């Protein structure tokens, strides 16, 4: 999760962006919380990827939720990342970032 907060800081999308454990919630005005929970993980198969273009990908599915300080959901949705191992994680992060951009 720290890498996500670093990416938000680099893009200057928010005045303050930090991991939940590093700041007291009372000190940040207009706080929104991004919660991402992995729902499913399908391990990829390199051999299948070599044989076909459509099979063998790693698939990560996660539910993403943007909440207020009080835990009231502003928006929630399911996002997926597909590809080779780290590529799948990167695509999932991009899809969650799209949700954040569309919402805020």
N, C-alpha and C positions, 0 to 999 in steps of 0.2 A: 504494500500500500504506500510505502514511502516513495517509491519511484513515481507513482501517480501524482502525489502531492508535489513532487519536484517538477513534473511536467506542467502542471497547472501554474506553478510559480514562474517557470520559464516563459510560458505564453502570456503571462501577465493578465490572465483571465479574471483574477480576483485580487482584491486588496490584500488579503491574507489567505494563505493556504498552508495548512500544516496537518500532520498526522494527529489523530484524536488524542493520543496519549501524551502529547507534548504541550498542550495548552488547556487551561481551564476554560470551559465553555462560557462562563459568565463574563469573560474579558473580551469577547469578540462580538461586536454589534452585527445584526443582520446575519447571524450564523445559519448556514445550511449544512447538512450532513449528507455525505455520499456513502451509502452502504452497498457493498457488492458481495453477494454470496454465491459461491459456485454450486450450481444445481446438479450438473453432471459433467463427467470427463470421460471421453472415449480415447484411449491410447491409440496412436497411429501405428501403422505397419509399413515400414520402409519398403519391404518386398512388394506389397500391393501397390504402393506409389510408383515403383519402378515399372510394374507391369501395365498399369492403367493410369489414366489421368484423373479419374474420378473417385477411386477407392483408396483407402489407406491413410486418409488424413486424420490428424488429431483434431478432435472437436471438443471445445469447452463451451458449456452453456451456463450462464449466470443470471441471477436476478439482480437488477440494479434499482436502487430507490434513493430519491432525493427527499430529505425530510427537513422540517423546521427544527429549531432548538428543542421544542417540546415533543418531537417524535411524530408530528403530523405529516403524513406523506404528501408531498407536492406532486410528485410524479413517480411512477414505477413502470418497469418494463423488463422483458427478458431479452438478453443480448447473447450472440454467439460469435465465437472465433473459430475459424477452420484453417488448417494448413499444417506445415511441418511444425514440430514441437514449439519452439519459441515464436514462430510466426503466428501460431494460433493464439498465443497469449497476447501478442502485439495487436492482432486484429480485434480481439475481445476488448482490449483497452481503447482502441480507436472507436469501436461501436458504443462503448460506454461514454466516451468523450462527446460523441454526437448527441447522445441523450442529454448530457449536461448543457451543451451549446444550444440545443433546441428549447430547453426549459428555462435557462437563466439568461 
